[in-house]
Amino acid sequence: MTNWRGPGESGRTAAQRLHIRAWRDPRLLLGLLLVLGATILGARLAAASDDTVEYWSVRAAVAPGDAVSPDALQATRVRLSSATKGNYLRTDEEFAAPLEELVWAHGVPAGSLVDKSSLVRRSATSRSQLPLSVAEGAAPADLDRGDLVDVWVGPGPGDEPAGKARLVLESVRVIESGDDAAARAGSLAQTVLVDVDKTQLRGSIVSTVAAGHVTLVRVS
């Protein structure tokens, strides 16, 4: 005959099973380690596959001879081929000189990457700004910065009316159109700044545009 000892032993076993902490379950710990490992591996693979590099680009279009302003530059991440990536300026590279000594060698459209040849020292540039006094109606009404124009000069006041207009500058870029300033001043003429190469500024051209009647014909 077996003596009944009461629920003591079986009761303690059941209680122990009910109070096992879930976070001590080896299967749960293994699952957490697998998830963590997969997350770290995925992050590393994603970082390794991102071979984009930060380059400088321009926020708004710039014209030849403009000073290089920090506000005009922005960082842009792009992926370039090995054949072209050396042509553009990375954000971790040094400029050829302090920004206040640099100017734009040529025009750069908004959003374009900054190629290294587009930035030159102010003293090294071969560009000049030529002011033109343009009478009302002698230029497109919507003439704007960045437009390319041909500069024609005809007889000025007091000249022989039979004189013919002649082309003195071809496809020069407008740096500044002074129509707003002229309107405020009540003037019938505006001063238009155009970008020219110094080799184009022969004395005869300067005197011709200063004395004659200037007409601007937009070509682009």
C-alpha positions in Angstrom: 0.0 0.0 0.0 1.4 3.3 -1.0 1.1 6.2 1.3 -0.2 9.4 -0.2 2.1 12.3 0.6 -0.2 15.0 -0.6 0.3 17.5 -3.5 3.6 18.7 -2.3 6.0 17.3 -4.9 3.8 17.6 -8.0 2.7 21.0 -6.9 6.2 22.4 -6.7 7.1 21.0 -10.1 4.1 22.6 -11.8 4.8 25.9 -10.0 8.5 25.8 -11.2 7.3 25.2 -14.8 4.9 28.1 -14.6 7.5 30.6 -13.3 10.2 30.0 -15.9 11.2 33.5 -17.3 10.5 33.8 -21.0 13.7 35.8 -21.7 15.8 32.9 -20.4 14.3 30.6 -23.1 17.4 29.7 -25.3 15.2 29.6 -28.4 14.1 33.2 -27.9 17.7 34.4 -27.3 18.8 32.6 -30.4 16.0 34.2 -32.5 17.0 37.7 -31.2 20.7 37.1 -32.0 19.7 36.0 -35.6 17.5 39.1 -36.1 20.3 41.4 -34.7 22.9 39.8 -36.9 20.8 40.1 -40.0 20.1 43.8 -39.3 23.8 44.6 -38.9 24.8 42.6 -42.0 22.1 44.3 -44.1 23.2 47.8 -42.9 26.8 47.0 -43.8 25.9 45.7 -47.2 23.7 48.8 -47.9 26.6 51.0 -46.9 29.1 49.1 -49.0 26.8 49.3 -52.1 26.4 53.1 -51.8 29.3 54.4 -53.9 27.8 57.9 -54.4 30.1 60.8 -53.6 29.4 64.4 -52.5 30.2 67.0 -55.2 29.6 70.7 -55.3 26.8 72.0 -57.5 25.3 75.4 -58.1 22.0 76.5 -56.7 21.3 79.1 -59.4 22.8 79.9 -62.7 26.1 81.9 -62.6 27.6 84.0 -65.3 31.3 84.4 -66.3 33.2 86.8 -64.0 30.7 86.5 -61.1 32.3 86.2 -57.7 32.1 82.7 -56.2 29.7 82.9 -53.2 29.3 80.1 -50.6 25.5 80.7 -50.9 25.7 79.7 -54.6 27.1 76.2 -53.8 25.4 73.1 -52.5 26.4 69.5 -51.8 25.0 66.9 -54.1 25.5 63.1 -53.9 26.0 61.5 -57.3 27.7 58.5 -58.8 30.1 59.3 -61.6 32.1 57.1 -63.9 35.9 56.8 -63.4 36.4 58.7 -66.6 34.6 61.8 -65.5 34.7 61.9 -61.7 38.1 63.7 -61.7 36.7 66.6 -63.6 34.4 67.8 -60.8 35.0 69.3 -57.4 34.3 67.1 -54.4 33.1 68.6 -51.2 36.1 67.2 -49.4 38.6 68.8 -51.8 40.2 72.2 -51.3 39.5 75.1 -53.6 42.3 76.4 -55.7 42.2 79.6 -53.7 40.0 81.3 -51.0 36.5 81.8 -52.3 36.8 85.6 -52.2 39.7 85.3 -54.7 37.8 83.1 -57.2 35.4 84.0 -60.0 33.4 81.8 -62.5 35.4 81.3 -65.7 32.3 80.5 -67.7 28.6 80.3 -67.1 27.2 77.3 -65.2 23.4 76.4 -65.3 21.5 75.9 -62.1 21.8 72.4 -60.6 25.0 71.6 -62.6 28.1 70.1 -60.9 31.0 72.4 -60.5 33.8 71.3 -62.8 37.3 72.3 -61.8 37.9 74.5 -64.8 35.0 76.7 -64.0 36.7 78.3 -61.0 39.7 80.6 -61.6 41.5 83.3 -59.6 40.2 86.8 -60.2 43.7 87.9 -61.5 43.9 84.9 -63.9 40.6 85.5 -65.7 40.7 86.8 -69.2 37.1 88.0 -69.0 35.9 91.6 -68.8 32.6 93.3 -68.4 31.6 95.8 -71.1 28.8 98.3 -70.3 26.6 99.2 -73.2 24.2 102.1 -73.3 21.1 100.8 -75.0 18.2 103.1 -76.0 14.6 102.1 -75.5 13.5 99.7 -78.1 17.0 98.7 -79.1 17.0 95.5 -77.2 14.4 92.7 -76.5 11.9 93.9 -73.9 12.4 90.7 -71.8 16.2 90.7 -72.1 17.6 88.9 -69.0 20.8 87.8 -67.5 22.3 84.8 -69.2 21.0 85.7 -72.7 23.4 85.6 -75.6 23.2 88.6 -77.9 24.9 90.0 -81.0 26.0 93.6 -80.6 25.3 95.9 -83.6 26.3 99.5 -83.7 24.8 102.0 -86.2 25.1 105.8 -86.7 24.8 107.8 -83.6 23.2 111.2 -83.2 24.8 113.7 -85.6 26.3 111.0 -87.8 25.6 110.6 -91.4 22.2 108.8 -91.7 23.5 106.8 -94.6 26.0 105.0 -92.4 25.3 101.3 -92.0 25.1 99.3 -88.8 27.8 96.7 -88.3 28.3 93.7 -86.1 31.0 94.4 -83.5 30.5 91.5 -81.0 29.0 88.1 -81.5 27.2 85.8 -79.0 28.3 87.7 -75.9 26.5 86.9 -72.6 24.4 89.4 -70.7 25.6 89.7 -67.2 23.1 92.4 -66.1 20.2 94.1 -67.7 19.6 97.6 -66.3 16.0 98.1 -67.5 14.5 98.2 -63.9 17.1 100.8 -62.8 16.5 102.8 -65.9 12.7 102.8 -65.4 13.1 103.9 -61.8 15.4 106.8 -62.9 13.0 107.8 -65.7 15.7 107.2 -68.3 14.9 106.1 -71.9 18.2 104.2 -72.0 19.5 101.2 -70.0 23.0 100.1 -69.3 23.5 96.4 -70.2 26.6 94.6 -69.0 28.0 91.9 -71.3 30.8 89.4 -70.7 33.6 89.6 -73.2 37.0 88.1 -73.6 39.8 90.7 -73.1 41.1 89.9 -76.5 37.8 91.2 -78.0 38.2 94.6 -76.3 40.2 96.4 -79.0 40.2 100.2 -78.6 38.1 100.6 -81.8 35.3 98.4 -80.4 35.1 100.4 -77.1 35.0 103.7 -79.0 32.5 102.4 -81.5 30.0 101.2 -78.8 30.5 104.4 -76.8 29.8 106.7 -79.8 27.3 104.8 -81.9 23.7 103.6 -81.5 23.8 100.1 -79.9 21.3 97.4 -80.9 21.2 94.0 -79.2 19.9 91.0 -81.1 19.2 88.0 -78.9 20.6 84.7 -80.4 19.9 82.4 -77.4 
